[in-house]
Amino acid sequence: MKTDPRSVAGDGLYRAVRRPPSVPFKRRHFLAAGGVGALFAALTGCERSSALPVAPSTPSVGASATVIAPTPGPIAPVQMNVMGWPYRQELLENVLDRFRRLNPDVEVAFREVFNDYGSRVEAAILGEAPSNVVLVREAQAGAWWGGNLLRPLSGLASFGQVADKLFPGARAGVSANGELAGLPFYSDAIVLAYNAATLDAIGVRPPTTWDELLAQAQTIRDRGLSRWPLSLNLSPKLNANLPWWAIVYAAGGRLRTEGDALRNADPADPTPRLLRMLHSYLVDDLILDPDFGESSYSVILDGGPAFALVGTYFARVAATARDQRRSPRIGFAPVPGLDGPGVATAGWTPFYAVPTTAPDPDTSALLALHLGGIDGTGEFFAPRSWAMNEGLPPAYPAVLENSEVRARFAEWIEPDLLKNVLGSARPVEALWEPWYDTWEHWMQEEVLAAIWGRKTAIEATDSINRYAHGLSGRTEFGG
């Protein structure tokens, strides 16, 4: 649905790109006196509820944590820009205004990209007027990292310490082979949404396994409470089919083998079992809505299905809809598992990164730190602002534990549930491979083919494995 920030990223299909020359980091613009102290005060504990006194400048960003001496003399204003998709730009401008106030010698503008996001931003990175900071999603991460379009940030003072404060899944979502690629302004994960009144009507609690969900769904259908009790958005996605990944992760499954080695699927493995289960839900049990489109994220608000898989951000959407138009009360629970409660879920972490071609790479890195981590006073200003004003789940546990943020999220979702879900979330597999986007779209089609019965579960699982094997360069496709 349009209000879900997941749905606004662009396509970013992978293709071979030339490698731009690496630009060495310069050390001007960084006045670290007092800034480093503020940084480490913030990193040694949870987020403060009140701001520290404003430091003379933002925290230092350099090859090591060594304090960098200020450059004497006046500094001309630095012109900078951020490229991203347009989403709640008034909130982004508030975050940028904070950076402008703390860095009065820097001017920052936002360059919005409406369509063909990946290709247009990539063209800008490789063109004559590259941006200082770009926003990245799954469809771009592996291709841009593999094409040497994003600058590693691991060796810079402040970045490593801030990244260590992320939820584990969010940390993995911004780290490529141990190198930090950027910092996120939020991170989200998939949960089970359920119609609380419908479950109350049949006297059950939210299901913890798919067998429990099947039994409840059949009761709901047989009592005439819902024609299609389960709604799943499994239609092709630009970035990732996150509901499917969440189903796999909750069952303890994987879609990629070690080293992308060829392996014949075992019928008892989670992936073929899940594909058979979903096929049965669709054609035998008749509980799964055959409309796998984008509307399945929001149709539960209309009182149709009893269950759906959504991001936790949807909790705020559901609460707002209920207040405005008497939508049903929607509850949330972890994604069910196969043989027991779900053990994990799928997460996604949009992040701000610095292109290798960025002008003024020092200040560009500082801006990325501000947008996805801490500001010049050591506060998680941007993540906290997005959490409080838009309900985007913070990627940092310390932000979620802040009393004001916790109280805000408690208006629409149980904060401890949110913390546990974000703590168990994992990014999609092969995220940092240059061929991720190609493989992801292949997998999406194979999953649908198995659910509709055009392929067996084993055939689809083997095809997913063999395609990854071929893309990784270990053999020809179809081997």
N, C-alpha and C positions, 0 to 999 in steps of 0.2 A: 504494500500500500504506500501511497506517496508520502505519508508522514513518517515512515520508517526509514532512518538514515541508511539502512543497508541497501536500499533499492536505488540510490542516486549515483552510484559510481559508474564509470564508463566501461568500454569494452577492453581496450588494451591488449589485443591479440599479439602473440609473440612473433617476431620476425628478427632476422639477423640485423644487427646494427653495428656501425663502426664504433670503435672505442675512442672516445675523446681523450686528449692529453690530460694528465692529472695536474691540477693546479696546487702548488704548495700552499700550506696555510701560512698566512701572515699573522703577526701578533699585535698589530695596532688596533685601536678602538677598545682595548680591554683594560679597564682600570679596576684592578682586583682588590685594592686596599679596602678592607672591610667586607668585601663581597664574599670571599672564601669563608670567613667566619660565619656569615649568615647562612651559607650553603650547608656547612657541616652541622650547624645547629638544627637545621631542618631535617637532615638525614639521620640524626642520631635518635630521633623519636618520632611520634605520630605528628600529624599535621597540627599546627597551632590554630586556635580559633581566632586569634588576633594577629595582626601583621607585626613583624619586626620593624624597627625604624628603617626607613629607606636607606640602603647602602649607597655610596657614591656612584656605583655602577652595578651592572649585572655580574653574576659569578664568572670567574675566569674560565675560558675554554682554550686549552692548549694541548701540546703533546704530552704533558704530564701535569701533575697537580701543582707545580711550582708557581709561586706568585709572579705575575708578569708586571714589570714596572710600567707606569704610564708613559705614553709618548708626550714629550714636552711640546708646547705650542698649541695653537688652535687647530681644531679638526673640522674639515669641511663636512657638511651634511652628507650622509650616505643614503643613496636612493636604493630601496629594496622592494621586492614584491614576492607575494606568495601565490602559487597556482593551486586551485582546488575546485571541487564541484560546489555549486551554490546551495548551501543549506544553512538556514537561520543566520543570515549574514549580519543581522544586527547584534547577535551574540558574539560572532567572530570579531566584529569591529570593536566591541567592548574589550575583548582580549587584546586586540592590536593597540587600542588606545592605551592600555596599561603599559605595553612595551614602549610606546612613543613617549609616555610621561617619564618612564625610567631611563630612557635613552633619547634625550631631546636632540641629539646630533644625528639621529637616524629617522628617515622618512620611509614609511611602509605603505604599500598599496596591495590590494587583493585583485588578482586576475582570475575571474571566474570562467569555468569551462562547462558548457551545458551539454554538449553532445560529443561523441567520439573521444571520450576523455583520454584514454590511454594513448592513442595515436597522436592527438593534438599536443598533449604535454610532452610526449617523447620528441616530437618535432621541435618544440620550443627548447628542450634541453640540448638538442643537437644543433639548434639554429644560432642566429647571430644575437638574439636577445634572450638568453636563458633566465629562468627564475632563480631566486635565491633559495627558496624552499618550495617543495611540492608535497601534495597529499597523495598517499599511496594506499591501494587496496590489493587484495589477493591477485587480481588479474594482471597487475603490473609488477608486483614485488620480485618474483623470480626472474622475469625477463629483463627488468631494469638492472637488477643486481648482477645477473649473469652478463649483461651487456656493458658492465662497468659504467653505468649511468648514475649510480648513487655512491656518495662518499662514505666510507666507513667512519663511524664516530666513536669507536671503542676506546681509542687512545687519548681522547680528549678529557681534560679535567671536568668533573661534574657529571658527565654523561654516564659513566659506568656506575657511579654511586646512585644516581637517580634510577637507572634501569634496574638495579638490584632491588629496588623497592616495588617493582611491578608484581602483579599476580604471575605465577609461573607460566600460565598459558599466554598471557600478554607478552611476557618476556620472550618466549619462543616465537611469538608472532612478529617481533621486531628484530630478531637476531638471526643472521645468516651464517651458518657454520662457525659460530662463536663470535662473529663480528656484529656489532650493533649498527643497524641500518637507519634507525630513527627512533622517535618517541611518540607515544599515542596520546590523543586527547580524550579517548574513551576506549573501552573494550566491552564486548557483549557476548552473550552465549545463549544457546537454545534451551528452552524449558518446555514442559508440558503445560498448556493452558487448558482449563476445564470449566464448564458451566457449573458453578457451585450449586445452583438451585436444582439442576437436573440430577446431580449426584445425591443431593439431599432427598430428592423424591424417591430414589430407589434405595436409600439408606446405606450408602457405601462411602468409603474414603477414596481419595485419588489413588489410582492403580500404581503399583511399583514394578510390575512386570507386564509384558505384552499379553500374556495369557489372562491376567486379571483385567486388562483393558478390553480384551475380546469379550469376556463374560459380561462385563458391565455394559459394553456397547450393544450386545445382543439383547440384554434386558431392556435397555433404553429404546431400542428399535421396536421390540415386541410390544412394549407398552405404548407405542405411538408418540413417544416424546421427541424423536428425531428420525428423519428418514435416513440420513447418512451420519451416524454418530461420530465418525472420525474424518477429519479434513487434514490433508498433508499437501504442502506446497512443494511438489517434486518436479515442477516444470523446469525447463532449461534456464539457468541463471548466468549472468555475466561474470560474476566473481567466484561463487562456490554454491553448490547445492547443500547448504548448511543443515537443513532438516535431515537429509540422508546421512551426512557425516555424523550428526548427533545420534541417530539411531545406531549406527555402527559402533561409535565410541562407547555408548551406554552399555552395549552388549559385550564390551571388551574386545571388539574386533579391530582389524586393520584392513586397509585396501592395498597396501604396498608391502612387498616382501623385502627382507634384508638384502641390500645390494641390488634390488629389483631383479632378483634371480627368478628364473622360470619355475613355476610350481603349479602342479595340477590341484585344483581346489578339492578339498575334502568336504563331502556333503554335510559333515557335522560341524564345519567351521561356521563362525557367526555370519559371515556375509551371505553364503548361499541359504542358510536357514532364514535370515531376514528377508531375502528376496522371495523365497517360497511363502513365507508368512504374509507379506504384503500382497502377493498375487492371490492368495487364498482370501484375504480380507476383501479384495476387490471383486473376485468372480464367484467365490463359494460362500463366504460368510456374509457378504453384502453389507458390510459396515463402513467401507472406505469410499468416500465420495470420489467418483471418477473424474471430477474437475480438479486437476492438479495445479491450476493456475494461481496467479498472484493473489486473487481474491481470497484464497484459502487462509491467508494470514488474518483477515479481518472478518470473515463470514461468521465466526463464532460470536461476534458482537451483535449479530442479527437474530440470535437465538436458534440457529440451525443446528450445527454439530455440537456435540458435547465435549469433544477433544480436538486439539490442534497443537502443532509444534510451532513455537514463535520465539523471538528474542525477548530477553527480559525487558527491553525498552517498551515492548508492547503493553506492559503492565500500566505504564502511565497513559498510553493511548486508551486502554480499556477503562481506566478510572475516569478519564475525561469524558469518554463517550457515555458512561453510566450517569455522570452528573448532568450532562447536557440533554440526553434523549432517552433516559430510562433503559439503557441496555442492561442485559443480565449481569449479575455479579460474576466476575471471572476470577478463579483462583489459579494458583501456579504451583507446580511440583517438579521434581527432577524428571528427566526423560526416563521412561521405563527400561528395564533390562530384559534379557532373555530368560535366564535361569535364576535370577534374583534381581534385587534393585539395581538400577543403572549405576555404573561405576565411573562414568565420565560424560562429557558432552562436548559439542563443537563450539568453538569461539572464534571471533574475528576481531582484529585490532587495527583499524586505520591509523596510519602514523605519518608524521611529518619528517621528511628527509631532505638532505642537502644534495643537489646534483653535483656531479664531479666538475661540471662546467660553470658552477655558480660564481658570479662575481663576488668579491669580498667574502671569501669562504669563512673567515673567522666570524664575522658578524652574522653571516647566514646561519652558521652553527648555533650561535647565541639565540637567534630568532627561533630556530627549531626547538631549542631547549625551553624557551618561553612558551611556545605553542603546545608542546607535548609533555612538559615536565614542570620545572620551577621557574619562577620569575627572579628579578634582581634582588628581592628581599629574602629569597629562599623558600617562598610559599608555592604550593601547587595551585597557583591561581587559575590557570586555564582549565585543568581537569575539574576543579571544584566549581568553577563558573558553569561549565557545561552540565555538571551533575545537578546543581541547584536550580538552574534556569530552564533546562530542557529535559532533565531526567535521563541523560545518557550515563550509563553505569561507569564509574571511574575504574581505570586500569590499575590504580594504586590502592591497596588495602587501607593505608593510612588515611586516604581521603574518605573512603566509605565509613571508616570508624569515627570520623569527625561527628560530633553530636548533632550539629545542624544538618549535615548531609544525611545522616542516618534517620533523623526525624522526617526529613523530606521524602526519602524513599519509602518510609513506613506508611506513607499515605496510600501507596498502591501495591507494594510487595513487601513480604517479610524480609527485613534486612539480613537476618542470618541465613535464610535460604539464598538470597542473592549472593552473599559472600561465599557460601559453599559451592554454588554453581560456578561462579567466576573462578574459584579456586580449583575446580575440577576440569575446567575447560581446556581444550587442546586446539591448536590451529590445524587447518587441513594439512594432510600429508603432501609432500613434494612442493610445499609452498615456495621454497627457495630454489627450485629447479627452473632453468630457463624454459623448460617445456611444460611447466605446470598447467598453464591455461589450456594448452592443446589436450593434455591428458584429462583434465577436469571435464571438459566438454564431451570428450569421448565417453567418459565414465557416466555422465548424466544420461546420455542416450542409451547406454547398455542397461542401466538401472531401469529406465522406463520400458525397454524391450522385455526385460524379465518380468516386471510387474504386470504388463499387459499380456504376457504369454507368448510373445514373438520369439523369445529365446528361453531356454531353461536357465535356472539359477546357476548351474555349474557352467554353462556356456558363457553367460554374462560375466561371471567372476573370473573365469580363465581369460576372457577377452580383455578385461581391465588389467589383469596382471601382464599379459603379453604386450599390451600397448605401452605400458610403463617400461617394460624391458626393452622394447624397441626404441622408444624415445630416449632412453638413457644411453643409447649407443652400443648396447651389448650384442645386438643381433638385428637382422632385418625384421620389419613388421610381419606379424603372422607366424613367427618362429616358435 
